[in-house]
Amino acid sequence: MTTRRVNDSDGEITVSHKGPITLIGINRPAKLNGFSGKMATELGEAFESFENDANARVAVVWAQGKHFTAGVQLDQISQWFAEGKHFAPEGIADPFDLFAPLRNKPVVAAVQGICFTIGIELMLAADIVVAADDANFGQIEVSRGIFANHGGIIRILERAGWGNTMRYLLTGDFFDAAEAFRLGLVQEVVPVGQQLDRAMELAEKIAAQAPLAVAETRRIARKAQRDGWLAAIDDFGPKQAEIMKTEDAAEGLKSFAEKRDGVFKGC
């Protein structure tokens, strides 16, 4: 595993590699991993590097210390919001998967402790979320005179329904891991301390699959969310025909016939 790490008072986003898995870490535990402007920029850069790394198949987003993140450092970030800026540099892969260029590769999030505001939006932009049983969530922007503008509103709504979404977004109330699981915001709840290990297990399973098929599965699912089922259905036949021309599809057929796991190259 290789790691880039620089310590300073504004925190940092770390990038590590374990085989085909990229680990993107939030590292500012002394400030409950609250995001500084520097960290916001580094987060986008980390996702861009992951997307462009030919050897990387899946990312795991995690955090140092007891907490995922207490949110953003408003004295540094409020001006961004006043200017209508997105919480990531323009023109590179969006960690929140809202603006082009959208992500192509899957992401698993491992959360623990406090997970507020931008933390919820970052985890909901992932494809799978593993939460420690001590996780405590809050989409509390309304208590600060603003609203959740990085995907929290729409993604909680699509998972939890109108009433459940308004229940928490309009009150700013906190909720625990069990409630997050009930709402569909997290997919697994594990004992505290095991969240990263479980996220890595899931990432390893994803990394073992055919990368082009994984990417196409994500793309069509996102298209259904954005443009509706009929638009996504139109892609089924043509895109499957394209996939069938790949070496990985040939390997999939061969491994099926030979009753073994496929070994995929992403081509």
Steps between C-alpha positions, in 0.01 A plus 500: 500500500632845411389814678531875448462694821571858607400624844393857569229685691268518199491123473543294187355235277724195487527265206616141543497194274446135578511313171205616288342686795561871559448618857396865531537612860372800693775602741431780745393320817596788730215699336258205479609469136325824410574596140721800437522665160829322443339163568212576265747559218701190588185287507426584138860439402493160671188393309646625173818300561292191580293533184810538283700219661482204261589262783226623736165320485321616814551762772433491873428833673584490870609725786773512763401510867165450669286705260432508127452876482322776690437677169663807350698778662249773427741790551700366203220355287213749546641728230494207256130457570441876468654482153300188406815291472500122512694326777758366254716648225331538161595281207612194696317194634229614743520321840125563535423360155275793411683694230695391194738337475306238695673204660529171312643283777328370815558634850438348843478726806589402858355738760519522877420741779381843393393523137340839438401712198760458223593162652152361433508642148842347434395157629174508299703570187673166562345182366504306828522631858620303802430674833638428844231451763614818677433718194292811561359688203370852451401692187487815709549778244164664578627574853779706339275693263592302189388177332664176391619587150735211416250222442363433847147616422454298182681187614328471836171559318560222247588253775279598792191660345348843553383477860819345634710754311307800626499350851875548525589772249243749626569443870876446485454216750773240544448129435703188574636215290192283551276778367738563208471130415120514524496798265725324249783750539749232606512141381672331795553582867797336674663529844709814533854436382396252234357745245819543297578129492148422377517777239828353377343154475223638281749698292706188442191315376417783262860523378490130406212556255529610137580875513319594178187316611518665844534845344211438260280373783563822693449721197166349405376510859595869526334567164178344629515730804566810293307441179246231588461128439413525131822687421701236686315213333592637159865434586456135596532335159762727336726518805481126566599442136804723554597320820474162326783606268748544787769262618342499844171372361687220324678422827165497679360241260817293520512506881133399511568200278806407704316549832752747644516866594570740218826692481414837348728760345260784430518474125 
